[in-house]
Amino acid sequence: MSQYHRTAAFHTLGCKLNFAETSTIARQLTEAGYEKVSFDEKANVYVINTCSVTENADRECKLHVKRAMKANPEGLVVIVGCYAQLKPEEISQIEGVDLVLGAKEKFNILSYLDDLEKSGSEGIVHSCEIEETDFFIGSYSIGDRTRAFLKVQDGCDYKCTYCTIPLARGISRSDTIQNVLKNATEIAARDIKEIVLTGVNIGDYGKGEFGNKRHEHTFLDLISELDRVEGIERIRISSIEPNLLKDESIELVSRSKSFVPHFHIPLQSGSDDLLKKMKRRYLTKLYDERVHKIREVMPHAAIGVDVIVGFPGETEERFMETYHFLNDLPITYLHVFTYSERENTEAADMEGVVPIPERKRRNKMLRILSEKKKMAFYQEQLGKTLPVLWEHENKNGKMFGFTENYVRVQKDFDPSSVNKIEWLKLDKIEADGSVSVMSSFKSFLEKI
């Protein structure tokens, strides 16, 4: 590709980890002289970071390729991400795709762009075997001045029977503490108030090799060191497996100056029989203990839960086990996923397939339960004075932000409040599900 072409656009599908990596790839291009533009603008290069977890990965990929071609029919389209690692040849056949890069190659995108030209034939594929992804590339996102996603771990050694992530991202491996702290300090220097720790299995932090040196640190070591970094107002743990969330980590968060009282803990099923079929590494007793330990030391904490409905063998009785287990737990909200078959997974060949309409019905039941749980949690917070970090969003004259314990708050838009932490008294739940405020105090930063 000619050095004359210097504009690039990016679109990310999927998780926070993907957003962190897209931002790192974008920085590589901008540092090489490219100007970053909106995805719907005319650009010379369009980078689409894909996801394999979403049910319609193929359809979503094609949709955004068409968007790029509409914006500039001569623009080069590059596909990266989990779906690109799993289905590179399939993606290369999509009309408009010029280059497909695998898990290893995506961080070396500049070398592949040098001689790339637009062609009407199938795209070029550069994709390693997943066993070759035995390295770690540190990443963080800085597109949103309010928060940044900081990648601390990648890959997974678990063999859950429904999941393709180990096939797309490889073995579990981690960044060094020194590099995580360096990235966190860089983020803080940009006046970003909140860091969200991301990875595939962040509780496994410390596992894997970096260079030739075996890690000797644990997740507890990591968060202990991050809690000492100056200039970071908030650190949020994105998601952590219940078997890897230890009492010591929970207690550290309860005492922390930076870590917020918010946990997101995957459950997937409230039936022990199904947890065994899924090859999860815990049963409901341990999960219940984790939730109640959090409640014991942080009664005000938000606790989010991932759950899958419609897994093979999920009878009505087993589904109702999940429903009642979640209903009885003091949790805050659910992320509900409808099971869908994935190639090269054990679950795809299991008996006891749940009909699609039944999967959808169960999804709806749990989403209603989630809303009920969230509203009850919000109701408990009314009348409390809590610190709110305001976003830049201006929607119908309103701005929105989150408390430390993940209550979504609104007030009349005030540009001077953007990216500021203000102490506010929560007043009432509005029609859109957010909470309005009664009165404002000095900003948190002024207060200290």
C-alpha positions as a Markdown table, in Angstrom:
| # | Residue | x | y | z |
|---|---|---|---|---|
| 1 | Met | 0.0 | 0.0 | 0.0 |
| 2 | Ser | 1.3 | 3.4 | -1.0 |
| 3 | Gln | 2.6 | 5.6 | 1.8 |
| 4 | Tyr | 0.4 | 8.3 | 0.4 |
| 5 | His | -2.7 | 6.7 | 1.9 |
| 6 | Arg | -3.0 | 7.8 | 5.5 |
| 7 | Thr | -6.6 | 7.4 | 6.8 |
| 8 | Ala | -7.9 | 4.5 | 8.8 |
| 9 | Ala | -11.3 | 3.6 | 10.4 |
| 10 | Phe | -12.0 | 1.0 | 13.0 |
| 11 | His | -15.1 | -1.0 | 14.2 |
| 12 | Thr | -15.1 | -3.4 | 17.1 |
| 13 | Leu | -17.5 | -6.3 | 17.8 |
| 14 | Gly | -17.7 | -8.1 | 21.1 |
| 15 | Cys | -16.0 | -7.7 | 24.4 |
| 16 | Lys | -14.0 | -5.1 | 26.3 |
| 17 | Leu | -10.9 | -7.0 | 25.5 |
| 18 | Asn | -11.5 | -6.5 | 21.8 |
| 19 | Phe | -12.0 | -2.8 | 22.4 |
| 20 | Ala | -8.6 | -2.6 | 24.2 |
| 21 | Glu | -6.9 | -4.4 | 21.3 |
| 22 | Thr | -8.6 | -2.3 | 18.6 |
| 23 | Ser | -7.4 | 0.8 | 20.3 |
| 24 | Thr | -3.8 | -0.6 | 20.4 |
| 25 | Ile | -3.9 | -1.4 | 16.7 |
| 26 | Ala | -5.3 | 2.1 | 16.0 |
| 27 | Arg | -2.4 | 3.6 | 17.9 |
| 28 | Gln | 0.1 | 1.6 | 15.8 |
| 29 | Leu | -1.4 | 3.1 | 12.7 |
| 30 | Thr | -1.7 | 6.6 | 13.9 |
| 31 | Glu | 1.9 | 6.5 | 15.1 |
| 32 | Ala | 2.8 | 5.4 | 11.6 |
| 33 | Gly | 1.2 | 8.5 | 10.1 |
| 34 | Tyr | -2.4 | 7.4 | 9.6 |
| 35 | Glu | -5.3 | 9.7 | 10.5 |
| 36 | Lys | -8.1 | 8.0 | 12.4 |
| 37 | Val | -11.5 | 8.7 | 11.0 |
| 38 | Ser | -15.1 | 7.6 | 11.7 |
| 39 | Phe | -16.1 | 4.2 | 10.2 |
| 40 | Asp | -18.7 | 5.7 | 8.0 |
| 41 | Glu | -16.3 | 8.2 | 6.5 |
| 42 | Lys | -14.2 | 7.7 | 3.5 |
| 43 | Ala | -10.9 | 5.9 | 4.6 |
| 44 | Asn | -8.1 | 4.1 | 2.9 |
| 45 | Val | -8.1 | 1.3 | 5.4 |
| 46 | Tyr | -11.1 | -0.2 | 7.4 |
| 47 | Val | -10.2 | -2.5 | 10.3 |
| 48 | Ile | -13.0 | -4.7 | 11.7 |
| 49 | Asn | -12.3 | -6.5 | 14.9 |
| 50 | Thr | -14.6 | -9.5 | 15.1 |
| 51 | Cys | -16.1 | -11.7 | 17.8 |
| 52 | Ser | -16.8 | -15.5 | 17.9 |
| 53 | Val | -19.1 | -15.4 | 20.9 |
| 54 | Thr | -21.9 | -13.5 | 19.2 |
| 55 | Glu | -24.5 | -15.8 | 17.6 |
| 56 | Asn | -24.4 | -14.1 | 14.2 |
| 57 | Ala | -20.6 | -13.6 | 13.7 |
| 58 | Asp | -20.8 | -14.2 | 10.0 |
| 59 | Arg | -23.7 | -11.9 | 9.4 |
| 60 | Glu | -22.3 | -9.1 | 11.5 |
| 61 | Cys | -18.9 | -9.3 | 9.7 |
| 62 | Lys | -20.6 | -9.1 | 6.3 |
| 63 | Leu | -22.7 | -6.2 | 7.5 |
| 64 | His | -19.7 | -4.1 | 8.5 |
| 65 | Val | -17.8 | -5.0 | 5.3 |
| 66 | Lys | -20.7 | -3.6 | 3.4 |
| 67 | Arg | -20.7 | -0.4 | 5.5 |
| 68 | Ala | -17.0 | 0.0 | 4.7 |
| 69 | Met | -17.6 | -0.6 | 1.0 |
| 70 | Lys | -20.4 | 1.9 | 0.9 |
| 71 | Ala | -18.2 | 4.6 | 2.6 |
| 72 | Asn | -15.3 | 3.9 | 0.1 |
| 73 | Pro | -15.5 | 1.1 | -2.5 |
| 74 | Glu | -11.7 | 1.4 | -3.0 |
| 75 | Gly | -10.9 | 1.2 | 0.7 |
| 76 | Leu | -8.9 | -1.8 | 2.0 |
| 77 | Val | -10.9 | -4.0 | 4.4 |
| 78 | Val | -8.9 | -5.9 | 7.0 |
| 79 | Ile | -10.6 | -8.4 | 9.3 |
| 80 | Val | -9.0 | -9.3 | 12.7 |
| 81 | Gly | -10.2 | -10.9 | 15.9 |
| 82 | Cys | -11.6 | -14.2 | 17.2 |
| 83 | Tyr | -13.8 | -14.9 | 14.2 |
| 84 | Ala | -10.9 | -14.2 | 11.9 |
| 85 | Gln | -8.7 | -16.8 | 13.7 |
| 86 | Leu | -11.5 | -19.4 | 13.7 |
| 87 | Lys | -12.8 | -19.0 | 10.1 |
| 88 | Pro | -10.1 | -17.1 | 8.1 |
| 89 | Glu | -10.7 | -18.9 | 4.7 |
| 90 | Glu | -14.4 | -18.4 | 5.0 |
| 91 | Ile | -14.0 | -14.7 | 5.8 |
| 92 | Ser | -11.6 | -14.3 | 2.9 |
| 93 | Gln | -14.4 | -15.2 | 0.5 |
| 94 | Ile | -16.6 | -12.3 | 1.6 |
| 95 | Glu | -16.9 | -9.7 | -1.1 |
| 96 | Gly | -14.8 | -6.6 | -0.3 |
| 97 | Val | -12.4 | -8.3 | 2.2 |
| 98 | Asp | -8.8 | -7.8 | 1.3 |
| 99 | Leu | -6.9 | -9.1 | 4.3 |
| 100 | Val | -7.6 | -11.5 | 7.2 |
| 101 | Leu | -5.2 | -11.5 | 10.1 |
| 102 | Gly | -5.1 | -14.2 | 12.8 |
| 103 | Ala | -4.4 | -13.9 | 16.6 |
| 104 | Lys | -0.7 | -13.5 | 16.2 |
| 105 | Glu | -0.6 | -11.4 | 13.0 |
| 106 | Lys | -3.1 | -8.7 | 14.0 |
| 107 | Phe | -0.5 | -6.8 | 16.1 |
| 108 | Asn | 1.8 | -6.6 | 13.1 |
| 109 | Ile | -0.8 | -5.1 | 10.8 |
| 110 | Leu | 1.5 | -2.4 | 9.4 |
| 111 | Ser | 3.8 | -4.9 | 7.7 |
| 112 | Tyr | 0.9 | -6.5 | 5.9 |
| 113 | Leu | -0.5 | -3.1 | 4.7 |
| 114 | Asp | 2.8 | -2.0 | 3.0 |
| 115 | Asp | 2.2 | -3.8 | -0.3 |
| 116 | Leu | -1.6 | -4.5 | -0.1 |
| 117 | Glu | -3.7 | -3.4 | -3.0 |
| 118 | Lys | -7.5 | -3.5 | -3.6 |
| 119 | Ser | -8.5 | -6.6 | -5.6 |
| 120 | Gly | -11.8 | -8.1 | -6.8 |
| 121 | Ser | -10.7 | -11.6 | -5.8 |
| 122 | Glu | -10.7 | -13.3 | -2.4 |
| 123 | Gly | -8.8 | -11.7 | 0.5 |
| 124 | Ile | -5.3 | -12.6 | 1.6 |
| 125 | Val | -5.0 | -14.7 | 4.7 |
| 126 | His | -2.2 | -14.6 | 7.3 |
| 127 | Ser | -3.2 | -16.8 | 10.2 |
| 128 | Cys | -1.0 | -18.8 | 12.5 |
| 129 | Glu | -1.9 | -22.0 | 14.2 |
| 130 | Ile | -3.4 | -21.2 | 17.6 |
| 131 | Glu | -0.6 | -23.1 | 19.4 |
| 132 | Glu | 1.8 | -20.3 | 18.2 |
| 133 | Thr | 0.0 | -17.6 | 20.3 |
| 134 | Asp | 2.4 | -18.1 | 23.2 |
| 135 | Phe | 3.2 | -14.4 | 23.6 |
| 136 | Phe | 1.5 | -11.4 | 25.2 |
| 137 | Ile | 0.7 | -8.0 | 23.7 |
| 138 | Gly | -0.3 | -5.4 | 26.3 |
| 139 | Ser | -3.3 | -3.2 | 25.2 |
| 140 | Tyr | -5.6 | -0.5 | 26.5 |
| 141 | Ser | -8.3 | 1.6 | 25.0 |
| 142 | Ile | -8.4 | 5.4 | 25.3 |
| 143 | Gly | -11.2 | 6.3 | 23.0 |
| 144 | Asp | -13.5 | 7.3 | 25.8 |
| 145 | Arg | -11.9 | 9.9 | 28.1 |
| 146 | Thr | -14.0 | 8.7 | 31.0 |
| 147 | Arg | -12.7 | 5.1 | 31.2 |
| 148 | Ala | -10.1 | 2.8 | 29.7 |
| 149 | Phe | -10.1 | -0.9 | 29.2 |
| 150 | Leu | -6.8 | -2.3 | 30.3 |
| 151 | Lys | -5.8 | -5.8 | 29.1 |
| 152 | Val | -3.9 | -7.8 | 31.7 |
| 153 | Gln | -4.4 | -11.4 | 30.5 |
| 154 | Asp | -5.3 | -13.3 | 27.4 |
| 155 | Gly | -6.3 | -16.8 | 26.4 |
| 156 | Cys | -7.8 | -19.6 | 28.5 |
| 157 | Asp | -6.8 | -23.1 | 29.6 |
| 158 | Tyr | -10.4 | -24.0 | 30.6 |
| 159 | Lys | -12.2 | -26.5 | 28.3 |
| 160 | Cys | -15.9 | -25.4 | 28.8 |
| 161 | Thr | -17.9 | -27.5 | 26.4 |
| 162 | Tyr | -19.8 | -24.6 | 24.8 |
| 163 | Cys | -16.8 | -22.2 | 24.2 |
| 164 | Thr | -14.6 | -21.5 | 21.2 |
| 165 | Ile | -12.4 | -18.9 | 22.9 |
| 166 | Pro | -9.4 | -21.2 | 23.6 |
| 167 | Leu | -9.5 | -22.0 | 19.9 |
| 168 | Ala | -9.5 | -18.3 | 19.0 |
| 169 | Arg | -7.1 | -16.9 | 21.6 |
| 170 | Gly | -4.9 | -19.8 | 22.7 |
| 171 | Ile | -3.5 | -20.7 | 26.1 |
| 172 | Ser | -3.7 | -18.5 | 29.2 |
| 173 | Arg | -0.9 | -16.0 | 29.5 |
| 174 | Ser | -0.4 | -12.6 | 31.2 |
| 175 | Asp | 1.3 | -9.3 | 31.1 |
| 176 | Thr | 4.0 | -8.5 | 33.6 |
| 177 | Ile | 3.0 | -6.5 | 36.6 |
| 178 | Gln | 5.6 | -3.9 | 35.6 |
| 179 | Asn | 4.0 | -3.4 | 32.2 |
| 180 | Val | 0.5 | -3.3 | 33.6 |
| 181 | Leu | 1.6 | -0.6 | 36.0 |
| 182 | Lys | 3.3 | 1.3 | 33.2 |
| 183 | Asn | 0.1 | 1.2 | 31.1 |
| 184 | Ala | -2.1 | 2.2 | 34.1 |
| 185 | Thr | 0.2 | 5.2 | 34.7 |
| 186 | Glu | -0.1 | 6.2 | 31.1 |
| 187 | Ile | -3.9 | 6.0 | 31.3 |
| 188 | Ala | -4.0 | 8.1 | 34.4 |
| 189 | Ala | -1.8 | 10.8 | 32.8 |
| 190 | Arg | -4.5 | 11.2 | 30.1 |
| 191 | Asp | -7.0 | 12.3 | 32.8 |
| 192 | Ile | -9.0 | 9.1 | 32.4 |
| 193 | Lys | -10.8 | 8.5 | 35.7 |
| 194 | Glu | -11.7 | 4.8 | 35.5 |
| 195 | Ile | -9.8 | 1.7 | 34.4 |
| 196 | Val | -11.6 | -1.5 | 33.7 |
| 197 | Leu | -9.3 | -4.6 | 33.9 |
| 198 | Thr | -10.0 | -7.0 | 31.0 |
| 199 | Gly | -8.9 | -10.4 | 29.8 |
| 200 | Val | -10.4 | -13.7 | 28.9 |
| 201 | Asn | -9.9 | -15.2 | 32.3 |
| 202 | Ile | -8.3 | -12.4 | 34.5 |
| 203 | Gly | -8.5 | -14.5 | 37.7 |
| 204 | Asp | -5.9 | -16.7 | 36.1 |
| 205 | Tyr | -3.5 | -13.7 | 36.0 |
| 206 | Gly | 0.2 | -14.7 | 36.5 |
| 207 | Lys | -0.2 | -17.9 | 34.5 |
| 208 | Gly | 1.8 | -18.3 | 31.3 |
| 209 | Glu | 5.2 | -17.1 | 30.1 |
| 210 | Phe | 6.3 | -13.6 | 29.2 |
| 211 | Gly | 9.5 | -13.9 | 27.2 |
| 212 | Asn | 11.4 | -16.7 | 28.9 |
| 213 | Lys | 10.5 | -16.0 | 32.4 |
| 214 | Arg | 7.7 | -17.8 | 34.3 |
| 215 | His | 5.4 | -15.5 | 36.2 |
| 216 | Glu | 5.5 | -15.6 | 39.9 |
| 217 | His | 2.6 | -13.3 | 40.6 |
| 218 | Thr | -1.1 | -13.8 | 41.3 |
| 219 | Phe | -4.2 | -11.9 | 40.7 |
| 220 | Leu | -4.1 | -10.7 | 44.3 |
| 221 | Asp | -0.5 | -9.4 | 43.7 |
| 222 | Leu | -1.8 | -7.5 | 40.6 |
| 223 | Ile | -4.6 | -5.7 | 42.2 |
| 224 | Ser | -2.5 | -5.0 | 45.3 |
| 225 | Glu | 0.0 | -3.2 | 43.1 |
| 226 | Leu | -2.6 | -1.4 | 41.0 |
| 227 | Asp | -4.2 | -0.1 | 44.2 |
| 228 | Arg | -1.0 | 1.9 | 44.9 |
| 229 | Val | -0.8 | 3.7 | 41.5 |
| 230 | Glu | -1.3 | 7.4 | 41.9 |
| 231 | Gly | -3.8 | 9.3 | 39.7 |
| 232 | Ile | -6.4 | 6.5 | 39.2 |
| 233 | Glu | -9.7 | 7.3 | 40.8 |
| 234 | Arg | -11.5 | 4.1 | 40.0 |
| 235 | Ile | -10.5 | 0.5 | 39.0 |
| 236 | Arg | -13.3 | -1.9 | 38.0 |
| 237 | Ile | -12.8 | -5.7 | 37.6 |
| 238 | Ser | -14.7 | -6.6 | 34.5 |
| 239 | Ser | -15.4 | -10.3 | 35.0 |
| 240 | Ile | -13.8 | -13.1 | 37.1 |
| 241 | Glu | -14.5 | -16.8 | 37.5 |
| 242 | Pro | -16.0 | -17.7 | 40.9 |
| 243 | Asn | -13.4 | -20.4 | 41.6 |
| 244 | Leu | -10.6 | -17.8 | 41.1 |
| 245 | Leu | -12.2 | -15.0 | 43.2 |
| 246 | Lys | -10.6 | -15.6 | 46.6 |
| 247 | Asp | -11.6 | -14.1 | 49.9 |
| 248 | Glu | -8.3 | -12.2 | 50.0 |
| 249 | Ser | -9.2 | -10.4 | 46.8 |
| 250 | Ile | -12.7 | -9.6 | 47.9 |
| 251 | Glu | -11.3 | -8.2 | 51.2 |
| 252 | Leu | -8.7 | -6.1 | 49.4 |
| 253 | Val | -11.5 | -4.5 | 47.3 |
| 254 | Ser | -13.5 | -3.8 | 50.4 |
| 255 | Arg | -10.5 | -1.8 | 51.8 |
| 256 | Ser | -9.3 | -0.3 | 48.6 |
| 257 | Lys | -8.9 | 3.3 | 47.7 |
| 258 | Ser | -9.3 | 2.6 | 44.0 |
| 259 | Phe | -11.1 | -0.6 | 43.4 |
| 260 | Val | -14.9 | -0.1 | 43.3 |
| 261 | Pro | -17.5 | -2.4 | 44.9 |
| 262 | His | -18.6 | -4.1 | 41.7 |
| 263 | Phe | -18.1 | -7.7 | 40.7 |
| 264 | His | -19.2 | -9.5 | 37.6 |
| 265 | Ile | -19.1 | -13.3 | 38.2 |
| 266 | Pro | -20.0 | -15.8 | 35.5 |
| 267 | Leu | -22.4 | -18.5 | 36.7 |
| 268 | Gln | -23.8 | -20.0 | 33.4 |
| 269 | Ser | -26.2 | -22.4 | 35.2 |
| 270 | Gly | -27.8 | -22.8 | 38.6 |
| 271 | Ser | -28.0 | -26.6 | 38.0 |
| 272 | Asp | -25.0 | -28.6 | 39.3 |
| 273 | Asp | -25.8 | -31.3 | 36.7 |
| 274 | Leu | -25.4 | -28.7 | 33.9 |
| 275 | Leu | -22.3 | -27.1 | 35.4 |
| 276 | Lys | -20.7 | -30.5 | 35.2 |
| 277 | Lys | -21.8 | -31.0 | 31.6 |
| 278 | Met | -20.4 | -27.5 | 30.8 |
| 279 | Lys | -17.1 | -28.5 | 32.5 |
| 280 | Arg | -17.2 | -25.5 | 34.7 |
| 281 | Arg | -14.8 | -25.6 | 37.6 |
| 282 | Tyr | -17.2 | -25.0 | 40.5 |
| 283 | Leu | -20.7 | -25.9 | 41.6 |
| 284 | Thr | -23.5 | -23.7 | 43.0 |
| 285 | Lys | -22.4 | -24.1 | 46.6 |
| 286 | Leu | -19.1 | -22.3 | 45.9 |
| 287 | Tyr | -20.9 | -19.6 | 43.8 |
| 288 | Asp | -23.3 | -19.0 | 46.7 |
| 289 | Glu | -20.3 | -18.6 | 49.1 |
| 290 | Arg | -18.6 | -16.1 | 46.8 |
| 291 | Val | -21.7 | -13.9 | 46.6 |
| 292 | His | -22.4 | -14.0 | 50.3 |
| 293 | Lys | -18.8 | -13.2 | 51.1 |
| 294 | Ile | -19.0 | -10.1 | 49.0 |
| 295 | Arg | -22.3 | -9.1 | 50.7 |
| 296 | Glu | -20.7 | -9.7 | 54.1 |
| 297 | Val | -17.9 | -7.2 | 53.6 |
| 298 | Met | -19.6 | -4.9 | 51.0 |
| 299 | Pro | -23.4 | -4.9 | 51.5 |
| 300 | His | -23.7 | -2.1 | 48.9 |
| 301 | Ala | -21.7 | -3.9 | 46.2 |
| 302 | Ala | -23.1 | -4.5 | 42.7 |
| 303 | Ile | -22.9 | -8.1 | 41.6 |
| 304 | Gly | -23.5 | -9.0 | 38.0 |
| 305 | Val | -24.0 | -12.6 | 36.7 |
| 306 | Asp | -23.6 | -14.3 | 33.3 |
| 307 | Val | -26.0 | -17.1 | 32.6 |
| 308 | Ile | -26.7 | -19.3 | 29.6 |
| 309 | Val | -30.2 | -20.7 | 28.8 |
| 310 | Gly | -31.0 | -23.5 | 26.5 |
| 311 | Phe | -27.8 | -25.6 | 27.0 |
| 312 | Pro | -28.3 | -29.2 | 25.8 |
| 313 | Gly | -29.9 | -31.2 | 28.6 |
| 314 | Glu | -31.5 | -28.1 | 30.2 |
| 315 | Thr | -34.9 | -29.6 | 31.0 |
| 316 | Glu | -37.6 | -27.5 | 32.5 |
| 317 | Glu | -36.7 | -28.8 | 35.9 |
| 318 | Arg | -33.1 | -27.8 | 35.5 |
| 319 | Phe | -34.0 | -24.4 | 34.1 |
| 320 | Met | -36.2 | -23.8 | 37.1 |
| 321 | Glu | -33.2 | -24.7 | 39.4 |
| 322 | Thr | -31.3 | -21.9 | 37.7 |
| 323 | Tyr | -34.3 | -19.5 | 38.0 |
| 324 | His | -34.8 | -20.2 | 41.7 |
| 325 | Phe | -31.1 | -20.1 | 42.5 |
| 326 | Leu | -30.8 | -16.7 | 41.0 |
| 327 | Asn | -34.0 | -15.4 | 42.5 |
| 328 | Asp | -32.8 | -16.3 | 46.0 |
| 329 | Leu | -29.3 | -14.9 | 45.5 |
| 330 | Pro | -28.6 | -11.2 | 46.6 |
| 331 | Ile | -27.3 | -10.3 | 43.1 |
| 332 | Thr | -27.9 | -7.0 | 41.1 |
| 333 | Tyr | -28.3 | -7.9 | 37.5 |
| 334 | Leu | -28.0 | -10.7 | 34.9 |
| 335 | His | -26.4 | -10.9 | 31.4 |
| 336 | Val | -28.5 | -13.6 | 29.8 |
| 337 | Phe | -27.1 | -15.5 | 26.8 |
| 338 | Thr | -29.2 | -17.9 | 24.7 |
| 339 | Tyr | -27.1 | -21.0 | 23.9 |
| 340 | Ser | -26.2 | -21.5 | 20.3 |
| 341 | Glu | -24.3 | -24.4 | 18.8 |
| 342 | Arg | -20.6 | -23.8 | 17.9 |
| 343 | Glu | -18.5 | -25.9 | 15.6 |
| 344 | Asn | -15.6 | -27.8 | 17.2 |
| 345 | Thr | -17.2 | -27.8 | 20.7 |
| 346 | Glu | -18.4 | -30.8 | 22.7 |
| 347 | Ala | -21.8 | -29.3 | 23.4 |
| 348 | Ala | -22.6 | -29.2 | 19.7 |
| 349 | Asp | -22.9 | -33.0 | 19.7 |
| 350 | Met | -24.7 | -33.4 | 23.0 |
| 351 | Glu | -28.2 | -34.9 | 23.3 |
| 352 | Gly | -31.1 | -33.1 | 24.8 |
| 353 | Val | -31.3 | -30.1 | 22.4 |
| 354 | Val | -33.6 | -27.4 | 23.6 |
| 355 | Pro | -36.0 | -26.0 | 20.9 |
| 356 | Ile | -35.2 | -22.5 | 19.8 |
| 357 | Pro | -38.6 | -21.0 | 20.9 |
| 358 | Glu | -38.1 | -22.6 | 24.4 |
| 359 | Arg | -34.6 | -21.1 | 24.6 |
| 360 | Lys | -36.1 | -17.6 | 23.8 |
| 361 | Arg | -38.8 | -18.1 | 26.4 |
| 362 | Arg | -36.3 | -18.9 | 29.1 |
| 363 | Asn | -34.1 | -16.0 | 28.1 |
| 364 | Lys | -37.1 | -13.6 | 28.5 |
| 365 | Met | -37.9 | -15.0 | 31.9 |
| 366 | Leu | -34.4 | -14.4 | 33.2 |
| 367 | Arg | -34.3 | -10.9 | 31.6 |
| 368 | Ile | -37.4 | -10.0 | 33.5 |
| 369 | Leu | -35.9 | -11.4 | 36.7 |
| 370 | Ser | -32.7 | -9.3 | 36.0 |
| 371 | Glu | -34.8 | -6.1 | 35.7 |
| 372 | Lys | -36.6 | -6.9 | 38.9 |
| 373 | Lys | -33.3 | -7.5 | 40.7 |
| 374 | Lys | -31.7 | -4.3 | 39.4 |
| 375 | Met | -34.7 | -2.2 | 40.3 |
| 376 | Ala | -34.7 | -3.6 | 43.9 |
| 377 | Phe | -31.0 | -2.8 | 44.2 |
| 378 | Tyr | -31.5 | 0.7 | 42.9 |
| 379 | Gln | -34.4 | 1.2 | 45.3 |
| 380 | Glu | -32.0 | 0.3 | 48.2 |
| 381 | Gln | -29.6 | 3.1 | 47.0 |
| 382 | Leu | -32.2 | 5.9 | 47.0 |
| 383 | Gly | -31.4 | 8.5 | 49.6 |
| 384 | Lys | -27.7 | 7.7 | 49.7 |
| 385 | Thr | -25.1 | 10.2 | 48.7 |
| 386 | Leu | -22.7 | 8.5 | 46.3 |
| 387 | Pro | -19.9 | 9.6 | 44.0 |
| 388 | Val | -20.9 | 9.7 | 40.3 |
| 389 | Leu | -18.5 | 9.7 | 37.3 |
| 390 | Trp | -20.3 | 11.6 | 34.5 |
| 391 | Glu | -20.1 | 10.5 | 30.9 |
| 392 | His | -19.9 | 12.7 | 27.8 |
| 393 | Glu | -23.3 | 11.5 | 26.5 |
| 394 | Asn | -26.0 | 14.2 | 25.9 |
| 395 | Lys | -29.3 | 12.5 | 25.3 |
| 396 | Asn | -32.4 | 14.7 | 25.1 |
| 397 | Gly | -30.7 | 17.3 | 27.3 |
| 398 | Lys | -29.7 | 14.7 | 29.9 |
| 399 | Met | -26.3 | 13.3 | 30.9 |
| 400 | Phe | -25.6 | 10.0 | 32.5 |
| 401 | Gly | -23.0 | 8.5 | 34.8 |
| 402 | Phe | -22.3 | 5.6 | 37.2 |
| 403 | Thr | -21.8 | 5.4 | 40.9 |
| 404 | Glu | -19.0 | 3.2 | 42.2 |
| 405 | Asn | -21.5 | 0.4 | 42.7 |
| 406 | Tyr | -22.8 | 0.7 | 39.1 |
| 407 | Val | -26.1 | 2.6 | 39.5 |
| 408 | Arg | -26.8 | 4.5 | 36.3 |
| 409 | Val | -27.6 | 8.1 | 37.2 |
| 410 | Gln | -28.9 | 11.0 | 35.2 |
| 411 | Lys | -29.2 | 14.8 | 35.5 |
| 412 | Asp | -29.6 | 17.8 | 33.2 |
| 413 | Phe | -26.7 | 18.0 | 30.8 |
| 414 | Asp | -23.9 | 20.2 | 32.1 |
| 415 | Pro | -20.7 | 20.2 | 30.0 |
| 416 | Ser | -18.6 | 21.3 | 33.0 |
| 417 | Ser | -19.5 | 18.0 | 34.7 |
| 418 | Val | -18.2 | 15.7 | 31.9 |
| 419 | Asn | -15.4 | 13.4 | 33.2 |
| 420 | Lys | -15.9 | 14.7 | 36.7 |
| 421 | Ile | -16.8 | 12.8 | 39.9 |
| 422 | Glu | -19.5 | 14.5 | 41.9 |
| 423 | Trp | -21.1 | 13.5 | 45.2 |
| 424 | Leu | -24.8 | 13.3 | 44.7 |
| 425 | Lys | -27.9 | 12.2 | 46.6 |
| 426 | Leu | -29.9 | 9.7 | 44.7 |
| 427 | Asp | -33.6 | 10.7 | 44.5 |
| 428 | Lys | -35.9 | 8.5 | 42.5 |
| 429 | Ile | -36.0 | 5.9 | 39.7 |
| 430 | Glu | -37.0 | 7.4 | 36.4 |
| 431 | Ala | -39.0 | 5.9 | 33.5 |
| 432 | Asp | -35.9 | 4.9 | 31.6 |
| 433 | Gly | -34.6 | 2.9 | 34.6 |
| 434 | Ser | -31.8 | 5.4 | 35.6 |
| 435 | Val | -31.8 | 7.3 | 38.9 |
| 436 | Ser | -32.2 | 11.1 | 39.2 |
| 437 | Val | -30.4 | 13.1 | 41.8 |
| 438 | Met | -31.6 | 15.4 | 44.5 |
| 439 | Ser | -28.7 | 17.6 | 45.2 |
| 440 | Ser | -25.0 | 18.1 | 44.2 |
| 441 | Phe | -22.0 | 18.7 | 46.3 |
| 442 | Lys | -18.5 | 19.7 | 45.5 |
| 443 | Ser | -16.8 | 17.5 | 43.0 |
| 444 | Phe | -14.9 | 14.6 | 44.5 |
| 445 | Leu | -11.6 | 16.0 | 43.3 |
| 446 | Glu | -12.3 | 19.3 | 44.9 |
| 447 | Lys | -13.4 | 17.6 | 48.1 |
| 448 | Ile | -10.0 | 15.9 | 48.6 |
